[in-house]
Amino acid sequence: MSASASTASPAADSYTRIDRGRDPEPALAFDGVSLVFGDGTRALSDIDLRVRPGEFVSLVGPSGCGKSTLLRLAAGFEQPTTGAVAVGTTRLGYVFQESTLLAWRSVAANVELPAELAGVDRATRRADARDAIARVGLAGFEKHKPAQLSGGMRMRASIARALTLRPELFLFDEPFGALDEITRQRLNEEVGALFRRDAFAGVFVTHSVSEAVFMSTRVVVLTGRPGRVAAEIAVPFDFPRLPQLRYTPEFAAISAEVSGALRGAEQEVAA
């Protein structure tokens, strides 16, 4: 695909928008991306990765390997030291590790916030917020404040807020890591249903192999710092994915393959 030229230092043209006339396929592309922080720490090394529309890609790897850094690069929060990051849309949703809801605003007011900041008229943004809130199962909680919600409900509200942007590329930075297992699995299923319905491209950071396999069409395994792509493993199951899938031999086999690749990546760094 066509991408901006590599640079020796962070530069604005390292973050570009894909020209769909030249390459209609990737929703997100990393071309030879490396990142060195200001203190000299090498976070990422020579990352080549494509995410196409309709793909849901999970990133797994040891702590500190650069999974969240890749999301920040994709969102334009960071710039690569060398290489290029390209995105194929301006409609990007981002869900952080914490819910990041404003404590003094209701659920509805929090969900409306991106459209409000963009200058969307009140009637439209309220209608969009109601729709997003209903889609994540929070209808009836529009007037509640974040402190009145459970952790899972706060995360649903964060997802609803991102949905109001109608994202074509959806980035999830380990959003369910602090939740109990039952709530986490339920949200895995709900996000999978949203993915099937909206057909966005998704990139999901997690430390859980089981979660990565359940959520994804492809799992990317990163080495320890500096993070490099160690393996890419396809996950062939159709959506929607039901809870019973987790107990099938096929699911266990792919989970074992991802776990083996993850152990190999850790040993590679240790060596």
C-alpha positions as a Python dict, from the first residue, in 0.01 Angstrom:
ca = {
    (1, 'M'): (0, 0, 0),
    (2, 'S'): (103, 360, -33),
    (3, 'A'): (233, 517, 286),
    (4, 'S'): (440, 812, 394),
    (5, 'A'): (816, 794, 378),
    (6, 'S'): (1010, 673, 679),
    (7, 'T'): (1165, 940, 892),
    (8, 'A'): (1451, 943, 1137),
    (9, 'S'): (1248, 1125, 1399),
    (10, 'P'): (878, 1170, 1482),
    (11, 'A'): (709, 1380, 1218),
    (12, 'A'): (358, 1482, 1130),
    (13, 'D'): (366, 1301, 796),
    (14, 'S'): (429, 969, 973),
    (15, 'Y'): (56, 966, 1052),
    (16, 'T'): (-139, 962, 727),
    (17, 'R'): (-479, 875, 595),
    (18, 'I'): (-496, 591, 345),
    (19, 'D'): (-584, 703, -5),
    (20, 'R'): (-866, 461, -92),
    (21, 'G'): (-810, 531, -461),
    (22, 'R'): (-470, 363, -438),
    (23, 'D'): (-537, 96, -177),
    (24, 'P'): (-897, 32, -72),
    (25, 'E'): (-823, -255, 163),
    (26, 'P'): (-662, -168, 499),
    (27, 'A'): (-854, 20, 767),
    (28, 'L'): (-523, 46, 956),
    (29, 'A'): (-166, -21, 849),
    (30, 'F'): (171, -14, 1024),
    (31, 'D'): (465, -10, 784),
    (32, 'G'): (807, -74, 941),
    (33, 'V'): (704, 110, 1257),
    (34, 'S'): (956, 153, 1537),
    (35, 'L'): (924, 378, 1840),
    (36, 'V'): (1194, 498, 2077),
    (37, 'F'): (1084, 706, 2374),
    (38, 'G'): (1265, 1022, 2477),
    (39, 'D'): (1458, 840, 2750),
    (40, 'G'): (1600, 599, 2491),
    (41, 'T'): (1363, 309, 2568),
    (42, 'R'): (1288, 107, 2253),
    (43, 'A'): (916, 36, 2270),
    (44, 'L'): (848, -111, 1924),
    (45, 'S'): (1070, -251, 1650),
    (46, 'D'): (985, -281, 1279),
    (47, 'I'): (611, -350, 1310),
    (48, 'D'): (437, -449, 987),
    (49, 'L'): (65, -508, 1037),
    (50, 'R'): (-258, -467, 838),
    (51, 'V'): (-613, -456, 971),
    (52, 'R'): (-884, -469, 705),
    (53, 'P'): (-1249, -365, 727),
    (54, 'G'): (-1450, -642, 885),
    (55, 'E'): (-1152, -780, 1080),
    (56, 'F'): (-1133, -788, 1459),
    (57, 'V'): (-769, -823, 1562),
    (58, 'S'): (-653, -883, 1919),
    (59, 'L'): (-303, -796, 2036),
    (60, 'V'): (-146, -1016, 2306),
    (61, 'G'): (202, -1016, 2451),
    (62, 'P'): (403, -968, 2769),
    (63, 'S'): (343, -662, 2985),
    (64, 'G'): (524, -359, 2846),
    (65, 'C'): (559, -502, 2495),
    (66, 'G'): (389, -204, 2328),
    (67, 'K'): (30, -323, 2276),
    (68, 'S'): (-126, -2, 2407),
    (69, 'T'): (144, 201, 2233),
    (70, 'L'): (27, 58, 1899),
    (71, 'L'): (-324, 182, 1973),
    (72, 'R'): (-193, 528, 2062),
    (73, 'L'): (-4, 533, 1733),
    (74, 'A'): (-319, 430, 1547),
    (75, 'A'): (-515, 710, 1714),
    (76, 'G'): (-245, 967, 1644),
    (77, 'F'): (-164, 1022, 2013),
    (78, 'E'): (196, 918, 1943),
    (79, 'Q'): (416, 942, 1634),
    (80, 'P'): (654, 664, 1523),
    (81, 'T'): (1028, 722, 1532),
    (82, 'T'): (1061, 542, 1199),
    (83, 'G'): (807, 390, 964),
    (84, 'A'): (452, 503, 897),
    (85, 'V'): (103, 454, 1038),
    (86, 'A'): (-193, 489, 800),
    (87, 'V'): (-564, 488, 876),
    (88, 'G'): (-846, 453, 626),
    (89, 'T'): (-1113, 657, 802),
    (90, 'T'): (-1176, 967, 1009),
    (91, 'R'): (-1444, 778, 1207),
    (92, 'L'): (-1242, 626, 1488),
    (93, 'G'): (-1366, 503, 1826),
    (94, 'Y'): (-1138, 453, 2127),
    (95, 'V'): (-1226, 275, 2454),
    (96, 'F'): (-967, 316, 2730),
    (97, 'Q'): (-871, 84, 3016),
    (98, 'E'): (-1076, 301, 3252),
    (99, 'S'): (-1426, 420, 3171),
    (100, 'T'): (-1315, 791, 3163),
    (101, 'L'): (-1671, 910, 3221),
    (102, 'L'): (-1718, 1258, 3367),
    (103, 'A'): (-1846, 1213, 3722),
    (104, 'W'): (-2076, 1517, 3716),
    (105, 'R'): (-2253, 1421, 3393),
    (106, 'S'): (-2530, 1167, 3353),
    (107, 'V'): (-2490, 860, 3133),
    (108, 'A'): (-2679, 1035, 2852),
    (109, 'A'): (-2472, 1354, 2885),
    (110, 'N'): (-2148, 1153, 2883),
    (111, 'V'): (-2253, 959, 2575),
    (112, 'E'): (-2351, 1282, 2397),
    (113, 'L'): (-2018, 1449, 2470),
    (114, 'P'): (-1826, 1370, 2145),
    (115, 'A'): (-2114, 1497, 1931),
    (116, 'E'): (-2155, 1801, 2156),
    (117, 'L'): (-1787, 1888, 2115),
    (118, 'A'): (-1822, 1842, 1739),
    (119, 'G'): (-2106, 2094, 1728),
    (120, 'V'): (-2382, 1848, 1638),
    (121, 'D'): (-2727, 1991, 1706),
    (122, 'R'): (-2894, 1890, 2030),
    (123, 'A'): (-3181, 1688, 1881),
    (124, 'T'): (-2950, 1477, 1666),
    (125, 'R'): (-2696, 1406, 1936),
    (126, 'R'): (-2968, 1313, 2187),
    (127, 'A'): (-3127, 1073, 1940),
    (128, 'D'): (-2787, 919, 1862),
    (129, 'A'): (-2709, 887, 2233),
    (130, 'R'): (-3041, 716, 2305),
    (131, 'D'): (-2975, 468, 2025),
    (132, 'A'): (-2619, 392, 2145),
    (133, 'I'): (-2731, 355, 2508),
    (134, 'A'): (-3001, 109, 2405),
    (135, 'R'): (-2755, -91, 2193),
    (136, 'V'): (-2525, -152, 2492),
    (137, 'G'): (-2812, -250, 2722),
    (138, 'L'): (-2829, 64, 2935),
    (139, 'A'): (-3179, 185, 2843),
    (140, 'G'): (-3339, 316, 3162),
    (141, 'F'): (-3008, 435, 3307),
    (142, 'E'): (-2976, 754, 3100),
    (143, 'K'): (-3007, 985, 3404),
    (144, 'H'): (-2772, 790, 3631),
    (145, 'K'): (-2432, 931, 3725),
    (146, 'P'): (-2121, 711, 3686),
    (147, 'A'): (-2095, 658, 4063),
    (148, 'Q'): (-2436, 489, 4053),
    (149, 'L'): (-2323, 229, 3800),
    (150, 'S'): (-2129, -96, 3830),
    (151, 'G'): (-1790, -130, 3662),
    (152, 'G'): (-1943, -323, 3373),
    (153, 'M'): (-2215, -63, 3325),
    (154, 'R'): (-1960, 219, 3322),
    (155, 'M'): (-1767, 34, 3051),
    (156, 'R'): (-2088, -11, 2851),
    (157, 'A'): (-2144, 364, 2875),
    (158, 'S'): (-1790, 424, 2746),
    (159, 'I'): (-1857, 193, 2450),
    (160, 'A'): (-2187, 371, 2383),
    (161, 'R'): (-2006, 706, 2379),
    (162, 'A'): (-1766, 574, 2115),
    (163, 'L'): (-2055, 425, 1914),
    (164, 'T'): (-2208, 770, 1865),
    (165, 'L'): (-1914, 843, 1633),
    (166, 'R'): (-2025, 550, 1412),
    (167, 'P'): (-1666, 424, 1404),
    (168, 'E'): (-1524, 239, 1109),
    (169, 'L'): (-1212, 166, 1316),
    (170, 'F'): (-1267, 77, 1682),
    (171, 'L'): (-971, 61, 1923),
    (172, 'F'): (-1009, -114, 2261),
    (173, 'D'): (-726, -73, 2513),
    (174, 'E'): (-782, -365, 2753),
    (175, 'P'): (-1124, -231, 2854),
    (176, 'F'): (-1242, -535, 3051),
    (177, 'G'): (-927, -619, 3250),
    (178, 'A'): (-1062, -490, 3584),
    (179, 'L'): (-1401, -663, 3558),
    (180, 'D'): (-1512, -992, 3712),
    (181, 'E'): (-1501, -1293, 3481),
    (182, 'I'): (-1876, -1326, 3426),
    (183, 'T'): (-1918, -958, 3338),
    (184, 'R'): (-1610, -975, 3119),
    (185, 'Q'): (-1742, -1271, 2921),
    (186, 'R'): (-2081, -1107, 2880),
    (187, 'L'): (-1919, -791, 2742),
    (188, 'N'): (-1704, -1003, 2509),
    (189, 'E'): (-2028, -1141, 2364),
    (190, 'E'): (-2191, -798, 2341),
    (191, 'V'): (-1896, -636, 2164),
    (192, 'G'): (-1889, -934, 1927),
    (193, 'A'): (-2256, -871, 1847),
    (194, 'L'): (-2182, -502, 1779),
    (195, 'F'): (-1892, -603, 1553),
    (196, 'R'): (-2114, -840, 1355),
    (197, 'R'): (-2387, -579, 1316),
    (198, 'D'): (-2172, -272, 1238),
    (199, 'A'): (-1886, -445, 1050),
    (200, 'F'): (-1621, -205, 1181),
    (201, 'A'): (-1253, -293, 1193),
    (202, 'G'): (-1153, -363, 1554),
    (203, 'V'): (-820, -375, 1737),
    (204, 'F'): (-840, -512, 2091),
    (205, 'V'): (-561, -520, 2352),
    (206, 'T'): (-581, -793, 2615),
    (207, 'H'): (-367, -1009, 2843),
    (208, 'S'): (-621, -1294, 2821),
    (209, 'V'): (-563, -1560, 2556),
    (210, 'S'): (-919, -1689, 2595),
    (211, 'E'): (-1062, -1340, 2549),
    (212, 'A'): (-843, -1278, 2245),
    (213, 'V'): (-955, -1600, 2075),
    (214, 'F'): (-1322, -1546, 2158),
    (215, 'M'): (-1328, -1187, 2033),
    (216, 'S'): (-1113, -1203, 1723),
    (217, 'T'): (-1089, -1302, 1362),
    (218, 'R'): (-710, -1290, 1407),
    (219, 'V'): (-474, -1282, 1707),
    (220, 'V'): (-139, -1104, 1680),
    (221, 'V'): (129, -1210, 1929),
    (222, 'L'): (397, -955, 2018),
    (223, 'T'): (739, -1021, 2169),
    (224, 'G'): (858, -845, 2483),
    (225, 'R'): (1011, -499, 2455),
    (226, 'P'): (1092, -386, 2200),
    (227, 'G'): (767, -528, 2068),
    (228, 'R'): (778, -709, 1736),
    (229, 'V'): (519, -926, 1563),
    (230, 'A'): (603, -1285, 1660),
    (231, 'A'): (296, -1463, 1517),
    (232, 'E'): (-44, -1406, 1357),
    (233, 'I'): (-308, -1672, 1415),
    (234, 'A'): (-642, -1682, 1233),
    (235, 'V'): (-959, -1756, 1431),
    (236, 'P'): (-1218, -1908, 1192),
    (237, 'F'): (-1534, -1916, 1408),
    (238, 'D'): (-1844, -1740, 1276),
    (239, 'F'): (-2021, -1456, 1456),
    (240, 'P'): (-2222, -1434, 1670),
    (241, 'R'): (-2011, -1638, 1908),
    (242, 'L'): (-2202, -1807, 2186),
    (243, 'P'): (-2066, -1882, 2537),
    (244, 'Q'): (-2051, -2255, 2460),
    (245, 'L'): (-1777, -2191, 2205),
    (246, 'R'): (-1526, -2153, 2489),
    (247, 'Y'): (-1572, -2522, 2579),
    (248, 'T'): (-1519, -2675, 2236),
    (249, 'P'): (-1207, -2869, 2128),
    (250, 'E'): (-1158, -2627, 1837),
    (251, 'F'): (-1149, -2328, 2071),
    (252, 'A'): (-905, -2509, 2302),
    (253, 'A'): (-678, -2592, 2007),
    (254, 'I'): (-653, -2232, 1887),
    (255, 'S'): (-604, -2107, 2245),
    (256, 'A'): (-319, -2356, 2285),
    (257, 'E'): (-164, -2232, 1959),
    (258, 'V'): (-178, -1870, 2078),
    (259, 'S'): (-38, -1966, 2420),
    (260, 'G'): (246, -2155, 2255),
    (261, 'A'): (330, -1858, 2034),
    (262, 'L'): (320, -1631, 2338),
    (263, 'R'): (560, -1857, 2531),
    (264, 'G'): (790, -1870, 2229),
    (265, 'A'): (787, -1490, 2203),
    (266, 'E'): (878, -1455, 2571),
    (267, 'Q'): (1163, -1709, 2536),
    (268, 'E'): (1291, -1528, 2228),
    (269, 'V'): (1330, -1207, 2428),
    (270, 'A'): (1484, -1389, 2724),
    (271, 'A'): (1741, -1544, 2491),
}
